[in-house]
Amino acid sequence: MASDGKVDPGSFGLQAGLENAIRNVLNITEFYPPQAEGIENGLTGGNLMLSIPTASGKSAVAYVCMLQKILNNEGSKGIYVVPLKALAKEKFVEISALCEELDLKSSLAVGDRGSEVGSLQDWDILVCTSERLDSLIRSKQDFLDTVGCLVIDEFHLIDDHGRGPTLEIIISRTRHENPNCQIIALSATVGNANKVAEWLDAKLVTSEWRPVELRSGTFSDLILKIHRVDSKNLVKLPNPRAVAGNPNHGLRALISDTLSENGQALVFVNSRASAQKEARELSKHLIRETKKKEGISTEKISLWQGVSTKLVAADENTSMGKALSDCVAGGVGFHHAGLSPRQRDIVEEAFKEGVLVALVATPTLAQGVNLPSRRVIVRDHRRWNSTAGGSLPIRAMEIRQMMGRAGRPGYDPHGEGIVIAKNPKEEQFIVDRYILGTVEPVTSRLATIQSAGARDDPALLTHMLALIATGGIDNRYSLSKFLSKTFLASTIPKEGLEERIDRSIGWLVENEMISRTGEDENLAERISESVEDENVVDLWDDDVPNWAMAAKGIVDLEKVSDPMEYRKGLSNRKGPAIFGFSRASSIEKSQLESVEALTMTYSATMLGRSVARLYLSPLSGRALYDGLIRASQILLGIDAVGQISPFSLVHLVTSTADFQKFWVKGSEIDQMEASSIAHEREKLLPPDPLDELECVKSTLILMEWMEEAKMADLERRWGVQPGDLRSRVEAAEWLLRASIRILSDSEHESLSDLTVAPPLLEILKETRTRLQHGCKPDIIPLVGIRGVGRSRARDLVNRLSVESVRDVASMTNNDLEKLGGLQGWSTKLASNIRKEASRIVK
């Protein structure tokens, strides 16, 4: 061990190849003290929870322990789980390089078409998101059997409402199905690390040691105060210092101060609009600084222009894209979910390479890719909360995550995390809560504490169905036993957990996802023995307990008198049952929850198995199923009022719980209400008054996309940005694909009718293809050719009157020359497209 506590990689008895890979690939010649402690404990093979600051090398600890285990145990595999696709791709670069050095095979699985790397049948280490791993576990039996090590990066996100439930379940399923698998959890500092480690049965390694000193402070009235220093050495707090600048523009002063020290700054704000506004103002400020010849070289300005030019080429002439390229020309970028993947890549790369002086971002960046910076500035420590109807302070854990990005190892002598305060009172609040205060504990998000019915716990519903359909858990007792081992069980009373299990089962049975298959007498004997052995409270009370209560559930449309009664004012249709194609939320009722016998067994229905394997929420699965039944009734003539159009199918998927709807502005309400009424006949589900207008707006936007509207026009009309549209198109396309599968697998009488299924499948497939490519029906055959998107397909039709793949394969050299002169084409590209079409035809 070195005098400063660092440890040589050769001190751990690693395999020679691994030790060399650490030095050659990771460029690590010494491990930091917390890394060394983590490796020492991780190499024992037991579970490990490593809770140390950002940039302290958590990933390297996981790499070493996972690879050593794989190398020592033939046939053993490792899985590295991250929360975001972008982070998965970043980690895959490092892991694949290590695997190549060690003659191991690595694969990447994030769920995107074209983004999967390597084989999912032949791998030693798999890098994936938690959702993709959950999907693989559901669809591939015994998937976890050979996994020797499971690494969970950003483990503190178990507290996240979106990702937390899936993270909790994959850990629980791994421990249930493969108890010998080592689990390594990498986490930021959390307030209840001991409790979490106890749940994981893991050795807890914590430290505040950082390789680069982090100074945390406040900025108010141009005075920068450091209130805390996290360092490997005992350091005295620096004295407060004044920053030159205009007191009315403190952020600009901080950026100029950062530039004067040849550093970079990450600025966190609470909204997209703020990100773009601040980036624009900071960019103008730096341009003014340039004219004064204060510290900005001509070479730097040229680099900014180069990045700006790349962004112009990547944009579809949108106002947001122009704003971004203009900002970057002044040395400042912005980053939020509205950017396209290409725009994000360009901006992130420019910041990583030190080209941009500052990047203004929404908090989502704090969970994303690794973008360290000399200084992190938190402009907004409050955020709008719709439930509270006002802005609330951001959690300390999140602010610490942002500030922890300050300081780049090997580049910066120290990092600074600064929170801007408006007055002395706010400054004291920031110091007490975010700088010197304790971080909040993490909690389970698998269920909602205040839930009153099964629908209020959609995550629990989803994962309970998956356990029954794909997890081999087929009785009430086993469900209880499994869920008693989750983190949720340590956060709510046992009675509360049992109540949630019972009402979830009731909902799944009522909505035909699972069926009760009778009580198992042999199981009763085993339960009796288990109860005696474990001295647990007897749960065999036949009386309904006090917590048994009425809850809401979705009912099959055929079980209510007339679920489409809202259309009773409409006359019978005069047109065809289907129109608009090239080729011709649920009714609820109160129900009394029952208490399930522990010996009751279950099996998933065909619908339940489809929903689980398609990775749908049961709420969404039921909505799609009901919508398809309604469509079949229209086709059979049972429903003489409704009509099926592309609007019908798009509106169906936007009405599901799995679709994130576009928000309706106050100025759009009248328009949406009118559109909702105009399309009344085409709706396949009764409208939900809570979000019907959002469903209609989302449907109209996607319909315009399918009619080949340009991104710039969608942005102008609807305020939609490229990243927003991309995410909604992907979700809707996935839900239509799920609808096709549900229809194909369905055993429902009307859905399996030979006069219904074929035409319904055809229009579903057509709508899905149009949505995926954003095209009208006439170019569907052309967009399937590699290299031909909707713009080029339209060029082929308009310029050459091409109608089919065979026509493309038959293009003449003169045709290729014509295409080569068009924007977005070249003669070589046209020739390659002709070759691809010829290959398809053959």
LINTAKA-V568568 format. One record per residue. N is the residue number from 1. PHI is phi in degrees with one decimal (999 if undefined). BURIAL is + if it has 9 or more other ideal C-beta (glycine too) atoms within 8 Angstrom, else -. Layout:
BEGIN
n | phi | burial
N | PHI | BURIAL
N | PHI | BURIAL
END
This chain:
BEGIN
n | phi | burial
1 | 999 | -
2 | -71.5 | -
3 | -63.6 | -
4 | -90.1 | -
5 | 90.8 | +
6 | -74.9 | +
7 | -125.0 | +
8 | -70.9 | +
9 | -57.2 | +
10 | -75.2 | -
11 | -85.0 | -
12 | -107.0 | +
13 | 68.3 | -
14 | -73.7 | +
15 | -61.6 | -
16 | -56.5 | -
17 | -62.5 | +
18 | -68.6 | +
19 | -61.1 | +
20 | -66.3 | +
21 | -63.6 | +
22 | -60.5 | +
23 | -74.6 | +
24 | -81.7 | -
25 | -92.6 | +
26 | -86.0 | +
27 | 56.3 | -
28 | -103.0 | +
29 | -105.3 | -
30 | -146.1 | +
31 | -95.5 | +
32 | -67.1 | +
33 | -52.6 | +
34 | -66.8 | +
35 | -64.4 | +
36 | -61.2 | +
37 | -65.1 | +
38 | -64.2 | +
39 | -63.9 | +
40 | -57.8 | +
41 | -76.8 | +
42 | -67.4 | +
43 | -72.1 | +
44 | -73.4 | -
45 | 94.4 | -
46 | -82.0 | -
47 | -65.2 | +
48 | -136.8 | +
49 | -116.8 | +
50 | -109.0 | +
51 | -117.2 | +
52 | -135.2 | +
53 | -62.6 | +
54 | -57.8 | -
55 | 72.4 | +
56 | -95.9 | +
57 | 87.8 | +
58 | -62.5 | +
59 | -60.1 | +
60 | -61.1 | +
61 | -61.4 | +
62 | -64.2 | +
63 | -57.0 | +
64 | -62.3 | +
65 | -66.3 | +
66 | -66.5 | +
67 | -67.2 | +
68 | -62.5 | +
69 | -66.2 | +
70 | -66.1 | +
71 | -67.0 | +
72 | -84.0 | -
73 | -126.8 | -
74 | -58.9 | -
75 | 88.7 | -
76 | -78.8 | +
77 | -123.7 | +
78 | -127.5 | +
79 | -125.7 | +
80 | -112.6 | +
81 | -106.2 | +
82 | -127.3 | +
83 | -80.2 | +
84 | -124.7 | +
85 | -61.1 | +
86 | -61.7 | +
87 | -69.7 | +
88 | -61.1 | +
89 | -65.7 | +
90 | -65.7 | +
91 | -67.7 | +
92 | -62.2 | +
93 | -59.9 | -
94 | -68.1 | +
95 | -67.7 | +
96 | -65.3 | +
97 | -66.2 | +
98 | -64.7 | +
99 | -63.7 | +
100 | -61.7 | +
101 | -65.6 | +
102 | -103.3 | +
103 | 60.5 | -
104 | -112.9 | +
105 | -107.1 | +
106 | -119.5 | +
107 | -139.1 | +
108 | -120.4 | +
109 | -135.8 | +
110 | -125.2 | +
111 | 97.5 | +
112 | -80.7 | -
113 | -63.0 | -
114 | 84.7 | -
115 | -103.2 | +
116 | -76.4 | +
117 | -122.7 | -
118 | 85.9 | +
119 | -98.7 | -
120 | -88.2 | +
121 | -104.0 | -
122 | -136.3 | -
123 | -150.8 | +
124 | -103.7 | +
125 | -132.3 | +
126 | -114.4 | +
127 | -105.6 | +
128 | -157.6 | +
129 | -85.3 | +
130 | -65.0 | +
131 | -66.7 | +
132 | -68.4 | +
133 | -65.4 | +
134 | -59.3 | +
135 | -63.7 | +
136 | -65.9 | +
137 | -63.4 | +
138 | -68.7 | +
139 | -93.8 | -
140 | -120.4 | -
141 | -63.1 | -
142 | 62.3 | -
143 | -60.4 | -
144 | -89.3 | +
145 | -59.5 | -
146 | -100.5 | -
147 | -80.6 | +
148 | -95.2 | +
149 | -148.9 | +
150 | -118.0 | +
151 | -103.8 | +
152 | -112.6 | +
153 | -85.5 | +
154 | 53.7 | +
155 | -61.1 | +
156 | -61.2 | +
157 | -72.8 | +
158 | -60.4 | +
159 | -87.2 | +
160 | -81.4 | +
161 | -62.5 | -
162 | -80.8 | -
163 | -95.2 | +
164 | -56.6 | +
165 | -58.3 | +
166 | -65.8 | +
167 | -60.1 | +
168 | -64.0 | +
169 | -72.0 | +
170 | -66.6 | +
171 | -68.0 | +
172 | -65.3 | +
173 | -67.7 | +
174 | -63.0 | +
175 | -66.8 | +
176 | -75.4 | +
177 | -88.3 | -
178 | -142.2 | +
179 | -60.3 | -
180 | -85.4 | -
181 | -71.0 | +
182 | -77.4 | +
183 | -112.1 | +
184 | -116.6 | +
185 | -106.2 | +
186 | -105.3 | +
187 | -138.8 | +
188 | -71.2 | +
189 | -63.7 | +
190 | -126.8 | +
191 | -74.4 | +
192 | -129.5 | -
193 | -56.3 | +
194 | -62.9 | -
195 | -66.8 | +
196 | -66.1 | +
197 | -63.0 | +
198 | -64.7 | -
199 | -61.8 | -
200 | -78.0 | +
201 | 54.1 | -
202 | -120.1 | +
203 | -74.6 | +
204 | -95.7 | +
205 | -119.3 | +
206 | -123.7 | -
207 | -168.1 | +
208 | -103.8 | -
209 | -64.8 | +
210 | -130.6 | +
211 | -68.6 | +
212 | -118.5 | +
213 | -57.3 | +
214 | -112.3 | +
215 | -105.7 | +
216 | -109.4 | +
217 | -156.9 | +
218 | -125.9 | +
219 | -136.1 | +
220 | -152.7 | +
221 | 52.5 | -
222 | 64.8 | +
223 | -108.2 | +
224 | -99.8 | +
225 | -117.7 | +
226 | -99.3 | +
227 | -107.0 | +
228 | -155.0 | +
229 | -129.2 | +
230 | -103.3 | +
231 | -148.7 | +
232 | -74.7 | +
233 | -122.8 | -
234 | -75.2 | -
235 | -124.8 | -
236 | -78.9 | -
237 | -63.8 | -
238 | -65.4 | -
239 | -72.2 | -
240 | -58.5 | -
241 | -139.0 | -
242 | -84.4 | -
243 | -110.5 | +
244 | -67.8 | -
245 | 148.6 | +
246 | -86.7 | -
247 | -61.9 | -
248 | -82.7 | -
249 | -135.3 | +
250 | -61.2 | +
251 | -63.6 | +
252 | -61.9 | +
253 | -61.5 | +
254 | -64.5 | +
255 | -66.9 | +
256 | -61.6 | +
257 | -63.4 | +
258 | -62.9 | +
259 | -64.0 | +
260 | -64.2 | -
261 | -97.5 | -
262 | 59.3 | -
263 | -111.2 | +
264 | -125.1 | +
265 | -133.1 | +
266 | -101.2 | +
267 | -116.2 | +
268 | -103.7 | +
269 | -126.6 | +
270 | -96.3 | +
271 | -153.4 | -
272 | -63.4 | +
273 | -59.0 | -
274 | -66.5 | +
275 | -60.8 | +
276 | -69.2 | +
277 | -65.3 | -
278 | -65.3 | +
279 | -62.5 | +
280 | -62.1 | +
281 | -67.4 | +
282 | -67.3 | +
283 | -63.9 | +
284 | -60.1 | +
285 | -62.9 | +
286 | -67.6 | +
287 | -64.9 | +
288 | -63.0 | -
289 | -62.1 | +
290 | -61.5 | +
291 | -63.6 | -
292 | -83.8 | -
293 | 61.3 | -
294 | -106.2 | -
295 | 82.0 | -
296 | -117.2 | +
297 | -80.3 | -
298 | -62.4 | -
299 | -62.6 | -
300 | -62.5 | +
301 | -62.6 | +
302 | -64.1 | -
303 | -65.5 | +
304 | -60.1 | +
305 | -62.2 | +
306 | -62.9 | -
307 | -67.6 | +
308 | -60.3 | +
309 | -63.7 | +
310 | -60.6 | +
311 | -67.7 | +
312 | -62.4 | +
313 | -67.4 | -
314 | -86.7 | +
315 | -95.9 | +
316 | -106.8 | -
317 | 63.0 | -
318 | -91.6 | +
319 | -67.8 | -
320 | -65.5 | +
321 | -62.4 | +
322 | -65.9 | +
323 | -60.8 | +
324 | -66.2 | +
325 | -64.8 | +
326 | -65.4 | +
327 | -63.6 | +
328 | -63.8 | +
329 | -62.0 | +
330 | -105.6 | +
331 | 89.6 | +
332 | -129.6 | +
333 | -115.7 | +
334 | -127.0 | +
335 | -145.2 | +
336 | -157.0 | +
337 | -69.7 | +
338 | -78.4 | +
339 | -72.3 | +
340 | -76.0 | +
341 | -54.7 | -
342 | -66.1 | -
343 | -62.0 | +
344 | -61.3 | +
345 | -59.6 | -
346 | -63.9 | +
347 | -66.1 | +
348 | -62.5 | +
349 | -64.2 | -
350 | -64.3 | +
351 | -73.4 | +
352 | -59.8 | -
353 | -80.7 | -
354 | 80.7 | -
355 | -73.7 | +
356 | -80.3 | +
357 | -77.5 | +
358 | -145.5 | +
359 | -132.2 | +
360 | -98.7 | +
361 | -136.7 | +
362 | -81.7 | +
363 | -62.0 | +
364 | -59.8 | +
365 | -64.5 | +
366 | -65.3 | +
367 | -99.5 | +
368 | -95.2 | +
369 | -68.1 | +
370 | -78.7 | -
371 | -128.1 | +
372 | -70.7 | +
373 | -150.4 | +
374 | -58.1 | +
375 | -130.8 | +
376 | -112.6 | +
377 | -117.7 | +
378 | -100.5 | +
379 | -74.7 | +
380 | -118.3 | +
381 | -104.8 | +
382 | -124.7 | -
383 | -143.6 | +
384 | -64.8 | -
385 | -124.1 | +
386 | -65.4 | -
387 | -65.9 | -
388 | -80.1 | -
389 | 73.0 | -
390 | -172.6 | -
391 | -86.9 | -
392 | -127.2 | -
393 | -62.1 | -
394 | -70.3 | +
395 | -64.8 | -
396 | -61.3 | +
397 | -58.1 | +
398 | -69.2 | +
399 | -63.4 | +
400 | -63.6 | +
401 | -62.5 | +
402 | -64.2 | +
403 | -66.0 | +
404 | -66.7 | +
405 | -79.5 | +
406 | -76.7 | +
407 | 97.9 | +
408 | -100.4 | +
409 | -56.8 | +
410 | 88.5 | -
411 | -120.5 | -
412 | -105.4 | +
413 | -66.7 | -
414 | -162.1 | +
415 | -118.2 | +
416 | -127.7 | +
417 | -109.7 | +
418 | -119.0 | +
419 | -109.3 | +
420 | -81.1 | +
421 | -117.8 | +
422 | -87.1 | -
423 | -156.2 | -
424 | -59.4 | -
425 | -62.9 | -
426 | -66.9 | +
427 | -61.7 | +
428 | -66.5 | -
429 | -60.1 | +
430 | -61.8 | +
431 | -62.2 | +
432 | -67.8 | -
433 | -86.8 | +
434 | -103.6 | +
435 | -101.0 | +
436 | -104.6 | -
437 | -76.9 | -
438 | -87.1 | -
439 | -82.1 | +
440 | -64.9 | +
441 | -73.0 | -
442 | -88.3 | +
443 | -137.0 | -
444 | -76.2 | +
445 | -114.2 | +
446 | -68.5 | +
447 | -142.2 | +
448 | -94.0 | -
449 | -58.3 | -
450 | -92.6 | -
451 | -62.3 | +
452 | -111.8 | -
453 | -159.6 | +
454 | -59.5 | +
455 | -64.5 | +
456 | -78.1 | +
457 | -120.4 | +
458 | -62.4 | +
459 | -67.4 | +
460 | -65.4 | +
461 | -56.8 | +
462 | -59.5 | +
463 | -78.9 | +
464 | -67.1 | +
465 | -61.4 | +
466 | -63.4 | +
467 | -62.8 | +
468 | -75.1 | +
469 | -78.3 | +
470 | -131.9 | +
471 | -101.3 | +
472 | 70.7 | -
473 | -104.2 | +
474 | -122.7 | +
475 | -144.9 | +
476 | -62.7 | +
477 | -64.7 | +
478 | -67.1 | +
479 | -61.8 | +
480 | -63.0 | +
481 | -66.1 | -
482 | -62.4 | +
483 | -69.1 | +
484 | -70.3 | +
485 | -98.0 | +
486 | -79.9 | +
487 | -66.8 | +
488 | -55.2 | +
489 | -62.7 | +
490 | -89.0 | -
491 | -116.2 | -
492 | -131.1 | +
493 | -61.1 | -
494 | -59.9 | -
495 | -62.4 | -
496 | -65.3 | +
497 | -66.9 | +
498 | -63.6 | +
499 | -61.5 | +
500 | -64.6 | +
501 | -61.9 | +
502 | -62.0 | +
503 | -73.4 | +
504 | -66.6 | +
505 | -60.9 | +
506 | -58.7 | +
507 | -66.2 | +
508 | -65.2 | +
509 | -70.2 | +
510 | -59.1 | +
511 | -101.4 | +
512 | 62.2 | +
513 | -88.4 | +
514 | -136.5 | +
515 | -131.7 | -
516 | -77.8 | -
517 | -114.7 | -
518 | 100.7 | -
519 | -87.2 | +
520 | -101.8 | +
521 | -66.0 | -
522 | -64.3 | -
523 | -64.9 | +
524 | -58.3 | +
525 | -66.7 | -
526 | -66.6 | -
527 | -65.3 | +
528 | -58.3 | -
529 | -64.9 | -
530 | -66.7 | +
531 | -63.2 | +
532 | -65.4 | -
533 | -67.2 | -
534 | -92.0 | -
535 | 54.3 | -
536 | -90.1 | -
537 | -67.0 | -
538 | -67.1 | -
539 | -105.4 | -
540 | -93.2 | -
541 | -68.7 | -
542 | -80.4 | -
543 | -78.1 | -
544 | -70.4 | -
545 | -72.9 | -
546 | -61.6 | -
547 | -81.5 | -
548 | -68.1 | +
549 | -148.0 | -
550 | -71.8 | -
551 | -142.9 | +
552 | -100.8 | +
553 | -146.7 | +
554 | -83.7 | +
555 | -114.7 | +
556 | -56.8 | +
557 | -56.6 | +
558 | -75.3 | -
559 | -93.6 | -
560 | -114.6 | +
561 | -61.7 | -
562 | -156.6 | -
563 | -66.4 | -
564 | -102.4 | +
565 | -60.7 | -
566 | -62.5 | -
567 | -95.8 | +
568 | -61.7 | -
569 | -82.0 | -
570 | -89.9 | -
571 | -79.8 | -
572 | -58.6 | -
573 | -62.2 | +
574 | -103.8 | -
575 | -95.3 | -
576 | -71.3 | -
577 | -65.9 | +
578 | -120.4 | +
579 | -150.5 | -
580 | 93.9 | -
581 | -106.8 | +
582 | -70.4 | -
583 | -115.4 | -
584 | 45.2 | -
585 | 999 | +
586 | 140.0 | +
587 | -75.7 | +
588 | -118.8 | +
589 | -143.2 | -
590 | -78.6 | -
591 | -142.5 | +
592 | -82.8 | -
593 | -73.5 | +
594 | -108.3 | -
595 | -92.7 | +
596 | -79.1 | +
597 | -67.6 | -
598 | -63.0 | +
599 | -90.3 | +
600 | -68.2 | +
601 | -110.6 | +
602 | -139.7 | +
603 | -139.5 | +
604 | -75.6 | +
605 | -77.2 | +
606 | -59.4 | -
607 | -62.8 | +
608 | -61.9 | +
609 | -64.1 | +
610 | -62.3 | +
611 | -62.0 | +
612 | -65.0 | +
613 | -74.7 | +
614 | -79.5 | +
615 | 63.1 | -
616 | -95.1 | +
617 | -68.8 | +
618 | -55.5 | +
619 | -62.3 | +
620 | -69.7 | +
621 | -59.0 | +
622 | -67.4 | +
623 | -62.8 | +
624 | -63.1 | +
625 | -62.2 | +
626 | -63.8 | +
627 | -63.8 | +
628 | -67.0 | +
629 | -62.8 | +
630 | -60.5 | +
631 | -62.4 | +
632 | -65.3 | +
633 | -68.6 | +
634 | -67.1 | +
635 | -66.7 | +
636 | -81.3 | +
637 | 87.9 | -
638 | -64.6 | -
639 | -100.7 | +
640 | -94.3 | -
641 | -101.7 | +
642 | -71.4 | +
643 | -134.8 | +
644 | -109.7 | +
645 | -133.9 | +
646 | -55.4 | +
647 | -56.6 | +
648 | -56.7 | +
649 | -73.1 | +
650 | -68.7 | +
651 | -62.0 | +
652 | -60.0 | +
653 | -73.7 | +
654 | -73.5 | +
655 | -84.4 | +
656 | -84.8 | +
657 | -69.7 | -
658 | -85.4 | -
659 | -105.1 | +
660 | -85.0 | -
661 | -81.1 | +
662 | -75.2 | +
663 | -75.9 | -
664 | -93.8 | +
665 | -76.3 | -
666 | -57.1 | -
667 | -71.7 | -
668 | -101.2 | +
669 | -59.2 | +
670 | -60.5 | -
671 | -62.9 | -
672 | -69.0 | +
673 | -63.9 | +
674 | -65.6 | -
675 | -65.6 | +
676 | -61.4 | +
677 | -67.8 | -
678 | -62.9 | -
679 | -104.9 | +
680 | -55.5 | +
681 | -64.0 | +
682 | -89.1 | +
683 | -80.1 | +
684 | -96.1 | +
685 | -129.6 | +
686 | -60.1 | +
687 | -67.0 | +
688 | -91.9 | +
689 | -59.8 | -
690 | -74.4 | -
691 | -140.4 | +
692 | -60.9 | +
693 | -66.0 | +
694 | -64.9 | +
695 | -63.0 | +
696 | -64.2 | +
697 | -60.9 | +
698 | -59.8 | +
699 | -64.4 | +
700 | -62.8 | +
701 | -65.5 | +
702 | -67.5 | +
703 | -64.7 | +
704 | -64.3 | +
705 | -59.3 | +
706 | -68.0 | +
707 | -93.0 | -
708 | 71.2 | +
709 | -64.2 | -
710 | -76.3 | -
711 | -58.2 | +
712 | -62.3 | +
713 | -70.4 | +
714 | -64.4 | +
715 | -64.6 | +
716 | -66.5 | -
717 | -77.6 | -
718 | -118.0 | +
719 | 72.9 | -
720 | -87.4 | +
721 | -105.8 | +
722 | -52.9 | +
723 | -65.2 | +
724 | -63.8 | +
725 | -64.3 | +
726 | -58.3 | +
727 | -64.9 | +
728 | -73.0 | +
729 | -62.9 | +
730 | -62.1 | -
731 | -65.2 | +
732 | -66.2 | +
733 | -63.7 | +
734 | -64.0 | -
735 | -69.0 | +
736 | -68.7 | +
737 | -62.8 | +
738 | -64.0 | +
739 | -61.8 | +
740 | -62.2 | +
741 | -67.3 | +
742 | -60.7 | +
743 | -63.4 | +
744 | -65.0 | -
745 | -89.2 | +
746 | -65.3 | +
747 | -105.8 | -
748 | -65.6 | +
749 | -56.2 | -
750 | -73.3 | +
751 | -76.4 | +
752 | -95.7 | +
753 | -63.8 | +
754 | -66.6 | -
755 | -87.9 | -
756 | -109.4 | +
757 | -56.1 | +
758 | -59.7 | -
759 | -66.1 | +
760 | -68.3 | +
761 | -61.2 | +
762 | -63.0 | +
763 | -73.8 | +
764 | -64.1 | +
765 | -66.1 | +
766 | -63.1 | +
767 | -64.2 | +
768 | -61.9 | +
769 | -64.6 | +
770 | -63.3 | +
771 | -68.0 | +
772 | -59.7 | -
773 | -101.5 | +
774 | 65.2 | +
775 | -136.0 | +
776 | -78.0 | -
777 | -59.9 | +
778 | -69.6 | -
779 | -106.7 | +
780 | -54.3 | +
781 | -62.1 | -
782 | -84.5 | +
783 | -70.0 | +
784 | -79.5 | +
785 | -80.6 | +
786 | -58.9 | -
787 | 91.8 | -
788 | -111.5 | +
789 | -94.7 | -
790 | -68.0 | +
791 | -67.7 | -
792 | -70.0 | +
793 | -62.1 | +
794 | -66.6 | +
795 | -61.6 | +
796 | -61.3 | +
797 | -71.1 | +
798 | -72.6 | -
799 | -90.1 | +
800 | -120.0 | +
801 | 56.3 | -
802 | -74.2 | +
803 | -126.2 | -
804 | -143.1 | -
805 | -61.9 | +
806 | -62.6 | -
807 | -63.0 | +
808 | -64.2 | +
809 | -64.7 | +
810 | -95.5 | -
811 | -60.6 | +
812 | -87.0 | -
813 | -63.0 | -
814 | -64.6 | -
815 | -62.1 | +
816 | -62.9 | +
817 | -64.1 | +
818 | -60.6 | +
819 | -66.0 | +
820 | -59.6 | +
821 | -87.5 | -
822 | -87.6 | +
823 | -62.9 | -
824 | 85.1 | -
825 | -123.4 | +
826 | -148.9 | -
827 | -61.4 | +
828 | -63.7 | -
829 | -62.1 | +
830 | -60.9 | +
831 | -64.7 | +
832 | -65.2 | +
833 | -66.7 | +
834 | -62.2 | +
835 | -62.5 | -
836 | -64.4 | +
837 | -64.7 | +
838 | -64.0 | +
839 | -64.5 | -
840 | -65.9 | +
841 | -62.3 | -
842 | -66.4 | -
END
